[in-house]
Amino acid sequence: MSLATEPRPPWLKPAVTHDFPDDFLRHLKDASAYAELHMFGDAEQCLLGLPAHLQNTAAALLQWCELEAARHNWSATQTHASALTLHKPEISAGWFWLGYSTRRADSAEAAYSALKPAAGRFPEDPVVDYNFACYAALSGHESDSKEALARVLVAHPRYRHAALEDPDLSTHWTWLREHYPPQLTQA
């Protein structure tokens, strides 16, 4: 019986899953549902039950990232995200997970280095550049951090408030207030 009664997770977009059989999608949805219920062993069994030729697809790797992150297994998340960014570098969620897990498994400097190739590549998805700005700021790469943050704020002004409260970006708060006053960033 399938637990998947909800719509697809947000990252499981048709572009990622359009050519897959229904049973594959059911396994992914079930894994997502089990993980949400903190039934991690059952979620893992769903993913291990995928046909071998579909185990390294973008959709499967993203679901592994979600599961391992829910378990706080950052090195495993990092491994799956690395495979995803190598296999499908155009999927921003892979880069998000790579940076996020690298920060937790290793350091801000390592996360900065991991996300550097993706900086500026996803203007429609500000999270990658926002996180890159945070990792850059934390590891002393002020110029890269400000450039990434500027890209985010120009395209998505609503992030100004979050940036002004984010301790990772505290070294930029004065710069943000001077260069991005509220009247320029009203969404």
Secondary structure as UniProt FT lines:
FT   TURN            10..11
FT   HELIX           14..17
FT   TURN            18..19
FT   HELIX           22..36
FT   TURN            37..38
FT   HELIX           40..48
FT   HELIX           52..54
FT   TURN            55..56
FT   HELIX           58..70
FT   TURN            71..72
FT   HELIX           74..87
FT   TURN            89..90
FT   HELIX           92..105
FT   HELIX           108..115
FT   HELIX           116..118
FT   TURN            119..120
FT   TURN            123..124
FT   HELIX           126..138
FT   TURN            139..140
FT   HELIX           142..155
FT   TURN            157..158
FT   HELIX           159..165
FT   HELIX           167..172
FT   HELIX           173..179
FT   HELIX           182..184
//
